[in-house]
């Protein structure tokens, strides 16, 4: 069941993409929402959306790679909105390039934002939640947490690290007997603005490795995970489930499949401008709001039946059991 009282929710990466959609979803429910990101224009627009939905909201400009800044942001949130109940980590940074063309500085930056940023944020959240014995942290992950892909070695490494670290923390919380939980939502390819501002050394414009989903079904899954953090993991999109299954059953064959398809599949037919700006070291949305969606609306899916079924698997299992029982009884009567 969803909570009956508004909660204080922190969303990182809230100025655009998945984080922006997640912030909208919590605000629409009337939760108090704290929006954390680097870009001022995107944060201002997200703040206006949240307030227009009737939610109490605040925006904090912060670089998640700075642990002291993250701690100060958490303090500011609790002073303004009250004790933090839910913390959603959705920020990311990436580089599109073969591994040998990614500089050590760029690789470190992706790791600091996409992995260590989650670590610092979760530490700030748990420091406040554990003494109160309540709260949850939702980590926005990816199928890439299980299956690395070519041209995204830094991002793949960060997501794999995130997966292992989160599992360790979850076990520690269970050992402590606290009611505080962490859970993870593994995503498919998503139509976000990141493909217009990610640092790239590819010859053509980058694109998600399809099938592509809109940010809204992701946001619904994140809200559900925050309401039901007892489950260790949620998965959005049949492609996510298929990727994890194929990698578990035949990882070597999957290596060869991605070697054949992963290069062209992550590029459009349009040449990339050689001077294309990126947001790896500084935000690109200080003067322009990019919103939640990228430029792939025409092909992106707005619903995920798999995610819906995953959220309702208990009643679906009960219904399936009832049908099987009814069928068995009917066969018995015919005999």
Secondary structure, DSSP 8 states (H G I E B T S, - for coil): ---SS--EEEEETTTSHHHHHHHHHHHHTT-EEEEEES-HHHHHHHHHHHHHTT--EEEEE--TT-HHHHHHHHHHHHHHH-S--EEEE-----EEB-GGGS-HHHHHHHHIIIIIHHHHHHHHHHHHHHHHT--EEEEE--GGGTS--TTBHHHHHHHHHHHHHHHHHHHHHHHHT-S-EEEEEE--EE--THHHHSEE--SEEE---SSEE-HHHHHHHHHHHHH-TTSSEEE-SHHHHHHHHHHHH-HHHHHHHHHHHTTGGGEEEEE--TT----SSS-S-SS----S--S-TTT-BS--HHHHHHHTHHHHHHHHHHHHHHHHHHHHHH-
